[in-house]
Amino acid sequence: MTALHHSSALAIACVAALAGMTQAHAADTTSLTLYRSDSAALYASKGDGSVDEGYAVAREQRALNLTTGIHDVVIGDLPDSLDPEALALSFPGGDARVISQRLLLAQGENAALTGLIGRSVDVLGNDGQPLASGHLLRVSDGLLVRNDRGDTTLVNHYAAVRTSAGDFPAGSSLSLRVDAAHTGQTSAVLSYPTSGLGWRAAYVATLQPGGACRMQFESRASIANRSGRDWHDLQLTLIAGEPNMAKASAPRPMMAMARGFNAKAESAELPQQTGLADYRSYTLPAAVDLPDGSVSQVPLYATRALDCERTALYENGSAWMPPQPMLNRDFNPGGGSSIISTLKLQAFDSLPAGYLRVLTADRNGTAQFIGEGRIDDTPKGSDATITLGTAFDLRAERTRTSFSVDKNGRTLDEAFHINLSNAGGSTRTVTVREHPNRWRQWTLVSSSNKPSQQTLDTLEFRVEIPANGKAVLDYAVRYRWTADENPQP
């Protein structure tokens, strides 16, 4: 038995009897489709109350006690955030039809009482004695209660509300007017989009000892529930990808049916992956519970060993190309000193977007955190690269050594000198990535090292630096343009 206390004094007003309401049973079975969300509010370890972020579609099998003819039914325990236009209740057996529906939002001081509409309650006074008992019909402007004799009482001031139906229902309620063909329990399906729910991938890579880059790779799904209600015994499906969301303030339409790809799960304990239009779907093998205010994790793929590639990268400029030749001497000067450490892996299967934490063992064999980065949605066979951090022992210094412009000949020559140092106790190889982006027509005139890669907007060199030593890289490029391509002064 549960009671909700109220601070008001006593007063009762009796009014004429109103038509009754029937309270629906809790959901017998529920399936939930979650869409990926990177909202920090969903996964935060601190914070109170529900969060209006994320997107999910719920489908609940409900058993409703109906009576013949037109009457009202209330379905409670719904999430705080709903799209009223997308709520739908159907009767697969054709035993009833919905005439109208109204969403009762869980807002303000009456939020808990709203979920009790249609249930049997006792409204208590300051002395603990019942002021009214029966089915709760309304909670705004007082409590409207109808007893078994059909008498209806409006209670404006009360101390507490007591129910024997267990815990007070949380969240919103759906008030329905239905027309039933017969009296008795009827099966119904309730579907609705909601927020406060989301998921994203969580990966952990533990680098293995030795000279080669190899890792132990764990894949999980982090599932956040801040919807304002608990979810029990869910059949859960996770959607990876980025469907377009048309509405700014409510959940959006669902996507097309699945097609094509269907991968058998690696074991009975792992999700079943299928194609869903242009996206990926992961159906969990067993029912799960999602308590409100929780972040749960389930395996996404089996843990496996993967090859990887670690790079010490010194990069200047970007792949952006200007609309006309840039002749200003100070354009894209670069010259930072930091060298970053990156990690690249090849996707063994479809990897949904999420965050990859990287660990490595210290001298005592204890796994220590060395960096974290975000992986975008990565198809099977594609590369995923993250930045681990700044390399402590490596530094670079970049200097422009020459610059000349021949406007009549429509050429620009530019040269750079890059000093690289390594304070560590082992030889390191640094990838120097330059972007000659003053103009799209350029050639490498000379370099002290042979390029390891050269594209339309990128020039890369791999430079080996001895332990506790230094290395240098010199290179020169020449830009050309035509008479029709007016350069920027």
Backbone torsions as a table, in degrees:
resi	resn	phi	psi	omega
1	MET	NA	134.6	-175.8
2	THR	-126.3	143.0	-179.5
3	ALA	-128.9	142.5	173.9
4	LEU	-114.4	123.8	-174.6
5	HIS	-90.1	148.2	-178.4
6	HIS	-133.6	144.9	-171.8
7	SER	-91.6	-1.7	-173.8
8	SER	-76.8	161.6	175.4
9	ALA	-83.7	-174.6	-171.5
10	LEU	-92.7	144.5	166.7
11	ALA	-174.4	141.7	-177.6
12	ILE	-132.9	139.1	172.8
13	ALA	-128.5	129.6	-179.7
14	CYS	-96.9	139.5	179.6
15	VAL	-132.0	172.8	-178.6
16	ALA	-65.6	156.5	-178.2
17	ALA	-67.6	144.5	178.4
18	LEU	-115.1	165.1	176.7
19	ALA	-62.9	142.9	-176.0
20	GLY	-78.0	163.6	174.8
21	MET	-121.0	143.2	176.1
22	THR	-105.3	134.4	179.1
23	GLN	-90.5	131.0	179.4
24	ALA	-77.5	150.5	172.9
25	HIS	-67.6	156.9	173.3
26	ALA	-62.7	161.8	-177.5
27	ALA	-60.0	131.0	176.8
28	ASP	-74.0	-51.9	174.6
29	THR	-136.1	145.7	-178.5
30	THR	-134.6	133.6	170.7
31	SER	-113.3	142.2	-175.9
32	LEU	-132.6	128.9	175.3
33	THR	-107.7	118.0	-177.7
34	LEU	-104.8	139.5	177.3
35	TYR	-107.6	148.4	-174.4
36	ARG	-64.3	139.0	178.2
37	SER	-142.8	136.6	176.1
38	ASP	-102.8	14.6	-178.2
39	SER	-59.7	121.9	179.3
40	ALA	-62.8	-31.0	-178.1
41	ALA	-64.5	-32.2	-179.3
42	LEU	-67.6	-36.9	-172.5
43	TYR	-102.2	1.8	-177.3
44	ALA	-63.7	142.0	178.9
45	SER	-78.9	-13.8	177.2
46	LYS	-122.0	158.9	179.4
47	GLY	127.3	142.2	-177.8
48	ASP	-112.9	150.8	172.6
49	GLY	80.2	-178.2	-177.5
50	SER	-80.1	163.7	-177.5
51	VAL	-125.9	129.9	-179.7
52	ASP	-89.7	58.9	177.6
53	GLU	-135.1	164.1	179.1
54	GLY	81.1	175.6	-175.3
55	TYR	-154.2	132.8	178.6
56	ALA	-148.6	155.7	174.8
57	VAL	-121.2	121.2	-179.3
58	ALA	-103.7	142.7	174.7
59	ARG	-131.9	112.6	-174.6
60	GLU	-113.0	132.5	170.9
61	GLN	-87.2	118.6	-177.1
62	ARG	-117.4	143.8	172.2
63	ALA	-107.7	112.6	-175.8
64	LEU	-106.3	134.3	173.3
65	ASN	-88.7	106.1	-176.1
66	LEU	-109.7	158.7	173.2
67	THR	-121.0	154.1	-176.7
68	THR	-59.8	134.5	177.6
69	GLY	99.1	-165.7	-176.4
70	ILE	-90.0	127.6	177.4
71	HIS	-158.8	175.4	-175.5
72	ASP	-103.0	144.8	178.3
73	VAL	-133.1	139.8	177.5
74	VAL	-118.3	129.8	175.2
75	ILE	-112.0	118.1	-177.3
76	GLY	-106.2	-168.2	179.8
77	ASP	60.0	35.5	176.1
78	LEU	-93.0	158.6	-179.6
79	PRO	-62.2	161.7	179.5
80	ASP	-66.3	-38.7	-174.1
81	SER	-106.9	117.0	-178.5
82	LEU	-138.1	158.7	172.4
83	ASP	-101.0	105.2	-176.3
84	PRO	-58.5	-28.9	-177.4
85	GLU	-76.0	-16.5	-176.1
86	ALA	-106.9	-2.9	176.3
87	LEU	-66.3	135.1	-179.9
88	ALA	-146.2	132.8	174.9
89	LEU	-121.3	129.2	179.7
90	SER	-129.3	155.8	177.7
91	PHE	-116.4	98.9	-175.6
92	PRO	-56.8	-31.8	-178.5
93	GLY	-82.0	-4.9	-179.0
94	GLY	71.0	20.4	-176.7
95	ASP	-81.5	-12.7	-178.1
96	ALA	-156.8	168.3	175.9
97	ARG	-141.0	151.8	179.9
98	VAL	-89.9	125.3	177.9
99	ILE	-87.9	-43.9	178.5
100	SER	-157.0	162.4	178.4
101	GLN	-145.5	152.1	-179.5
102	ARG	-142.3	129.9	177.9
103	LEU	-87.8	124.7	177.7
104	LEU	-102.1	106.6	-173.7
105	LEU	-75.8	143.6	177.4
106	ALA	-85.5	86.9	-176.2
107	GLN	-133.1	148.1	173.2
108	GLY	70.3	-162.8	-174.1
109	GLU	-71.4	-16.2	-179.6
110	ASN	-94.8	11.1	-174.7
111	ALA	-58.6	-46.7	-178.2
112	ALA	-67.6	-38.3	-178.3
113	LEU	-68.7	-30.9	-179.2
114	THR	-56.4	-39.7	-179.6
115	GLY	-69.1	-13.0	179.0
116	LEU	-90.7	-4.0	-179.7
117	ILE	-58.7	129.9	-177.5
118	GLY	92.5	-9.2	-179.8
119	ARG	-97.9	162.8	177.8
120	SER	-81.7	128.0	-177.3
121	VAL	-137.2	161.8	169.1
122	ASP	-118.3	124.3	175.9
123	VAL	-96.5	122.0	-171.1
124	LEU	-108.2	149.0	175.2
125	GLY	-91.4	-174.5	-178.3
126	ASN	-63.5	-27.5	-179.4
127	ASP	-89.2	5.3	179.3
128	GLY	82.9	-1.1	179.5
129	GLN	-84.7	144.9	-178.8
130	PRO	-65.1	133.1	171.4
131	LEU	-92.9	-33.4	178.5
132	ALA	-158.8	145.3	177.9
133	SER	-136.0	142.7	179.5
134	GLY	147.8	-157.9	-179.4
135	HIS	-86.6	131.3	178.9
136	LEU	-77.1	124.8	-177.5
137	LEU	-102.5	-33.0	-174.5
138	ARG	-156.6	151.0	-178.8
139	VAL	-123.0	-7.6	178.8
140	SER	-87.2	143.8	-178.8
141	ASP	55.3	46.6	-178.1
142	GLY	100.0	173.4	179.9
143	LEU	-104.3	125.4	178.7
144	LEU	-101.6	118.1	-172.9
145	VAL	-126.5	133.0	177.3
146	ARG	-115.1	126.6	-178.0
147	ASN	-87.4	-178.2	-175.3
148	ASP	-68.2	-19.4	179.7
149	ARG	-85.9	-6.4	-179.6
150	GLY	95.3	-1.0	178.0
151	ASP	-77.4	140.5	-177.8
152	THR	-117.3	134.5	-177.2
153	THR	-124.2	134.6	174.4
154	LEU	-104.3	117.7	-178.8
155	VAL	-105.9	114.1	-178.8
156	ASN	-90.2	-30.3	-177.8
157	HIS	-131.6	127.7	-176.4
158	TYR	-153.2	167.7	-178.8
159	ALA	-104.8	-34.2	-176.2
160	ALA	-159.1	160.3	174.5
161	VAL	-124.3	129.3	-177.1
162	ARG	-119.5	139.6	176.1
163	THR	-134.8	145.5	177.9
164	SER	-97.6	9.0	-175.6
165	ALA	-88.8	14.9	-179.9
166	GLY	98.0	-150.9	-177.8
167	ASP	-66.6	154.1	173.6
168	PHE	-66.3	131.8	178.7
169	PRO	-67.4	140.1	178.0
170	ALA	-99.7	159.4	174.5
171	GLY	88.2	-163.8	-175.3
172	SER	-89.6	173.1	178.2
173	SER	-133.9	153.4	178.2
174	LEU	-115.5	117.9	178.1
175	SER	-95.9	124.4	-175.6
176	LEU	-121.7	143.6	166.9
177	ARG	-109.0	116.8	-173.9
178	VAL	-121.3	157.8	175.1
179	ASP	-119.4	108.7	-175.0
180	ALA	-102.0	142.7	-179.1
181	ALA	-77.6	-26.9	-179.3
182	HIS	-154.1	167.6	-179.7
183	THR	-89.3	140.5	177.9
184	GLY	138.2	-176.5	-178.5
185	GLN	-79.1	130.6	-176.1
186	THR	-127.6	136.7	178.5
187	SER	-79.9	137.4	178.7
188	ALA	-140.2	157.0	176.9
189	VAL	-120.8	121.2	178.6
190	LEU	-108.7	127.1	177.8
191	SER	-129.0	144.6	-179.4
192	TYR	-164.4	143.9	169.4
193	PRO	-84.3	148.2	179.3
194	THR	-148.9	169.3	176.9
195	SER	-119.2	-171.4	-176.0
196	GLY	82.4	7.0	-179.6
197	LEU	-134.5	144.9	177.5
198	GLY	-174.0	170.2	178.8
199	TRP	-147.5	160.3	172.1
200	ARG	-155.7	160.9	-180.0
201	ALA	-77.6	147.1	175.8
202	ALA	-131.2	115.9	-176.3
203	TYR	-113.4	146.1	175.0
204	VAL	-130.3	123.4	177.6
205	ALA	-115.1	123.3	176.5
206	THR	-108.5	112.1	-177.9
207	LEU	-67.9	138.3	-178.8
208	GLN	-90.7	149.3	179.7
209	PRO	-67.4	157.5	179.8
210	GLY	119.1	171.1	-177.5
211	GLY	-73.9	-32.3	-179.5
212	ALA	-80.1	151.2	177.1
213	CYS	-85.7	111.9	178.1
214	ARG	-144.5	144.9	-174.0
215	MET	-138.2	155.6	167.8
216	GLN	-95.3	121.0	-168.7
217	PHE	-114.7	119.3	178.2
218	GLU	-108.5	137.2	-178.9
219	SER	-122.9	124.8	178.4
220	ARG	-134.4	163.8	171.8
221	ALA	-113.1	123.9	174.5
222	SER	-93.6	121.9	-174.5
223	ILE	-116.2	118.1	-176.1
224	ALA	-105.4	136.6	174.9
225	ASN	-125.9	107.0	170.2
226	ARG	-131.1	47.2	-175.9
227	SER	-88.8	-9.6	-177.6
228	GLY	94.8	3.1	179.0
229	ARG	-150.4	160.5	174.6
230	ASP	-85.9	151.1	174.7
231	TRP	-123.9	127.8	-175.6
232	HIS	-120.3	142.5	174.4
233	ASP	50.8	51.2	-176.9
234	LEU	-82.6	140.7	162.5
235	GLN	-91.6	110.5	-166.3
236	LEU	-110.9	133.5	175.1
237	THR	-125.4	133.0	-179.3
238	LEU	-109.1	133.4	-179.8
239	ILE	-109.2	126.2	176.7
240	ALA	-105.9	135.6	-177.5
241	GLY	132.4	-176.5	-176.7
242	GLU	-130.7	79.6	174.1
243	PRO	-67.4	149.3	179.0
244	ASN	-71.3	136.7	178.0
245	MET	-109.9	115.2	-172.9
246	ALA	-81.1	-40.0	-178.1
247	LYS	-87.9	141.2	179.2
248	ALA	-86.5	-21.7	-170.4
249	SER	-119.4	6.5	-178.4
250	ALA	-153.2	161.1	175.6
251	PRO	-57.2	156.6	-169.4
252	ARG	-110.4	171.7	-179.4
253	PRO	-62.0	153.9	178.4
254	MET	-76.9	166.0	-177.7
255	MET	-89.5	179.4	-178.4
256	ALA	-70.5	169.4	-179.4
257	MET	-70.9	162.6	-177.8
258	ALA	-67.3	154.2	177.6
259	ARG	-151.8	162.2	166.5
260	GLY	64.6	-112.7	-168.3
261	PHE	-56.5	135.0	176.3
262	ASN	-150.4	103.4	-177.0
263	ALA	-98.4	132.8	177.0
264	LYS	-70.2	135.4	179.6
265	ALA	-62.2	147.0	-178.0
266	GLU	-65.9	-26.6	175.0
267	SER	-156.0	168.8	-178.6
268	ALA	-68.6	-12.7	-178.2
269	GLU	-95.9	1.8	-177.8
270	LEU	-113.3	156.2	-179.1
271	PRO	-62.3	149.7	173.9
272	GLN	-88.9	121.0	-177.6
273	GLN	-96.4	134.7	175.5
274	THR	-139.5	166.5	173.7
275	GLY	-85.6	144.0	176.9
276	LEU	-136.3	97.6	-173.7
277	ALA	52.9	-119.1	-179.7
278	ASP	-95.9	16.5	-172.5
279	TYR	-124.1	-172.5	177.7
280	ARG	-123.9	142.4	-177.9
281	SER	-122.7	134.7	178.6
282	TYR	-124.0	112.2	179.9
283	THR	-99.7	121.9	-178.1
284	LEU	-69.6	144.9	-173.3
285	PRO	-75.8	-19.2	-176.8
286	ALA	-139.4	160.6	179.6
287	ALA	-66.6	147.6	-179.2
288	VAL	-131.5	160.4	172.6
289	ASP	-108.7	139.0	176.2
290	LEU	-126.0	90.6	177.4
291	PRO	-64.5	148.8	177.7
292	ASP	-63.4	140.0	-179.7
293	GLY	75.4	28.8	-177.4
294	SER	-124.3	158.3	169.2
295	VAL	-125.7	113.5	-178.1
296	SER	-104.6	153.7	176.9
297	GLN	-126.5	137.7	175.9
298	VAL	-132.7	152.3	177.9
299	PRO	-64.0	142.6	177.3
300	LEU	-105.4	-46.1	173.6
301	TYR	-134.3	164.3	174.9
302	ALA	-70.2	144.3	176.4
303	THR	-64.1	139.1	-176.8
304	ARG	-149.4	165.4	175.9
305	ALA	-94.1	135.3	-178.5
306	LEU	-131.3	147.4	168.0
307	ASP	-76.7	153.4	-179.7
308	CYS	-148.1	178.0	178.6
309	GLU	-140.9	123.1	176.2
310	ARG	-103.2	137.7	-176.8
311	THR	-133.3	136.2	167.9
312	ALA	-96.0	114.2	-168.5
313	LEU	-115.7	129.2	170.9
314	TYR	-117.6	112.9	-171.8
315	GLU	-124.4	139.2	176.1
316	ASN	-129.1	136.5	179.3
317	GLY	79.9	-167.5	-179.3
318	SER	-148.3	175.0	-178.3
319	ALA	-80.1	-1.7	179.7
320	TRP	-62.7	137.7	179.8
321	MET	-119.0	127.7	-177.8
322	PRO	-71.1	160.4	-178.7
323	PRO	-75.9	-11.1	178.4
324	GLN	-151.2	159.3	-179.7
325	PRO	-57.3	135.8	-179.1
326	MET	-103.8	114.7	-175.2
327	LEU	-102.7	-6.2	179.3
328	ASN	-62.4	129.8	-176.4
329	ARG	-58.8	-37.4	-174.3
330	ASP	-88.2	7.7	178.0
331	PHE	-63.7	127.4	177.2
332	ASN	50.6	62.0	-176.0
333	PRO	-69.6	-30.9	-177.8
334	GLY	63.5	-144.4	173.6
335	GLY	94.6	9.1	174.7
336	GLY	-66.3	162.1	-175.8
337	SER	-105.4	-13.3	-174.1
338	SER	-77.6	141.9	172.6
339	ILE	-116.7	124.0	-174.9
340	ILE	-97.0	154.2	177.6
341	SER	-103.5	128.0	-179.6
342	THR	-120.9	159.3	177.8
343	LEU	-132.7	129.6	179.8
344	LYS	-122.7	140.0	175.7
345	LEU	-138.6	160.4	176.1
346	GLN	-103.9	131.3	-176.7
347	ALA	-66.1	121.7	178.3
348	PHE	-78.0	-17.6	177.4
349	ASP	-158.5	-176.5	177.0
350	SER	-63.5	121.2	179.8
351	LEU	-107.1	108.6	176.3
352	PRO	-64.1	154.7	-179.0
353	ALA	-61.5	143.4	179.5
354	GLY	176.9	-164.2	-176.0
355	TYR	-114.4	137.3	179.8
356	LEU	-109.5	118.0	173.5
357	ARG	-96.1	135.9	-176.8
358	VAL	-117.0	130.7	179.7
359	LEU	-121.8	155.0	171.0
360	THR	-147.3	153.6	-176.4
361	ALA	-80.3	138.0	173.7
362	ASP	-85.0	-171.0	-175.0
363	ARG	-64.7	-19.4	178.8
364	ASN	-94.9	2.4	-179.5
365	GLY	84.8	6.9	179.4
366	THR	-86.3	130.1	179.1
367	ALA	-69.8	125.3	-179.4
368	GLN	-120.9	144.2	179.7
369	PHE	-73.1	130.4	179.0
370	ILE	-125.0	2.8	176.6
371	GLY	158.1	162.8	-178.9
372	GLU	-148.3	143.2	178.0
373	GLY	-152.8	165.0	-178.4
374	ARG	-93.3	135.4	172.8
375	ILE	-103.4	126.5	174.0
376	ASP	-76.8	169.9	173.9
377	ASP	-53.5	121.0	-172.8
378	THR	-125.3	115.4	178.1
379	PRO	-67.0	159.5	178.4
380	LYS	-57.1	132.3	178.4
381	GLY	89.5	-9.1	179.1
382	SER	-90.2	160.9	-179.5
383	ASP	-90.7	145.0	172.6
384	ALA	-125.0	129.5	-177.4
385	THR	-126.6	134.8	175.4
386	ILE	-127.2	157.1	174.2
387	THR	-93.9	124.1	-180.0
388	LEU	-84.0	-35.9	-178.1
389	GLY	157.7	-165.6	-179.9
390	THR	-95.6	129.5	179.6
391	ALA	-68.9	123.6	-172.5
392	PHE	-67.7	-41.8	-171.4
393	ASP	-91.3	-4.7	-174.9
394	LEU	-108.6	137.5	177.7
395	ARG	-141.0	157.0	179.3
396	ALA	-139.3	153.0	175.4
397	GLU	-139.6	123.4	-174.9
398	ARG	-114.1	130.2	-178.3
399	THR	-133.3	134.1	172.6
400	ARG	-78.1	124.7	-176.3
401	THR	-101.9	-19.9	176.5
402	SER	-155.8	151.8	179.3
403	PHE	-157.3	123.1	178.9
404	SER	-149.3	142.9	-179.5
405	VAL	-123.2	130.1	173.7
406	ASP	-114.6	93.7	-176.3
407	LYS	-67.1	-35.1	178.9
408	ASN	-67.8	-41.8	178.3
409	GLY	-83.4	-5.7	179.5
410	ARG	54.3	54.0	176.1
411	THR	-137.9	156.2	174.8
412	LEU	-138.3	126.8	177.4
413	ASP	-110.8	136.6	-177.6
414	GLU	-145.3	138.7	-179.1
415	ALA	-135.0	150.2	-178.4
416	PHE	-133.7	152.1	175.1
417	HIS	-124.7	125.2	-176.5
418	ILE	-121.1	119.9	175.0
419	ASN	-95.2	129.9	178.6
420	LEU	-120.8	134.8	-179.6
421	SER	-128.4	149.3	-178.6
422	ASN	-132.9	110.3	179.2
423	ALA	-91.4	3.3	-178.7
424	GLY	-84.5	173.0	-176.2
425	GLY	-92.2	10.1	178.4
426	SER	-139.9	156.0	179.5
427	THR	-64.6	138.0	179.0
428	ARG	-126.2	145.9	174.5
429	THR	-109.6	124.8	-179.7
430	VAL	-109.0	132.1	172.9
431	THR	-90.2	117.2	176.6
432	VAL	-96.6	117.2	-177.6
433	ARG	-113.9	113.7	179.3
434	GLU	-110.7	148.4	178.3
435	HIS	-121.7	93.8	177.0
436	PRO	-72.7	85.3	-170.5
437	ASN	-117.7	29.9	169.7
438	ARG	-68.6	-32.6	178.2
439	TRP	-163.2	158.5	-173.5
440	ARG	-74.1	-19.6	178.4
441	GLN	-99.0	107.3	178.9
442	TRP	-149.9	157.4	176.9
443	THR	-136.8	150.2	174.3
444	LEU	-83.0	116.2	-177.8
445	VAL	-82.0	-44.5	-179.6
446	SER	-158.4	158.2	175.0
447	SER	-160.6	146.9	178.9
448	SER	-77.1	-19.8	175.5
449	ASN	-125.1	145.8	177.1
450	LYS	-71.6	133.7	179.7
451	PRO	-62.4	140.5	173.8
452	SER	-86.7	-21.7	177.5
453	GLN	-155.4	140.8	178.1
454	GLN	-145.1	121.2	177.9
455	THR	-126.7	-172.0	-178.2
456	LEU	-63.1	-28.4	-176.4
457	ASP	-128.8	7.9	-174.6
458	THR	-138.6	141.8	175.9
459	LEU	-132.8	118.5	-176.7
460	GLU	-120.5	143.1	175.3
461	PHE	-131.8	141.0	173.0
462	ARG	-105.2	116.3	-174.0
463	VAL	-116.9	124.4	179.0
464	GLU	-89.1	130.3	-179.1
465	ILE	-117.4	123.6	-179.7
466	PRO	-68.0	162.3	176.7
467	ALA	-60.1	134.6	-179.8
468	ASN	51.8	36.6	-176.4
469	GLY	-135.5	-169.3	-176.9
470	LYS	-136.1	162.0	174.4
471	ALA	-148.5	158.5	-179.7
472	VAL	-128.8	154.1	174.2
473	LEU	-134.8	127.1	174.1
474	ASP	-120.2	138.1	174.4
475	TYR	-153.2	157.9	179.7
476	ALA	-138.1	141.6	178.3
477	VAL	-127.9	156.8	176.6
478	ARG	-128.8	129.6	177.1
479	TYR	-101.7	146.3	176.1
480	ARG	-133.6	151.7	175.5
481	TRP	-148.0	163.4	-178.6
482	THR	-96.3	173.2	-179.6
483	ALA	-65.9	-25.8	-178.8
484	ASP	-81.8	-12.5	-177.7
485	GLU	-99.4	96.1	-174.7
486	ASN	-73.5	116.8	-179.1
487	PRO	-74.4	154.6	173.3
488	GLN	-79.1	125.6	-177.8
489	PRO	-58.4	NA	NA
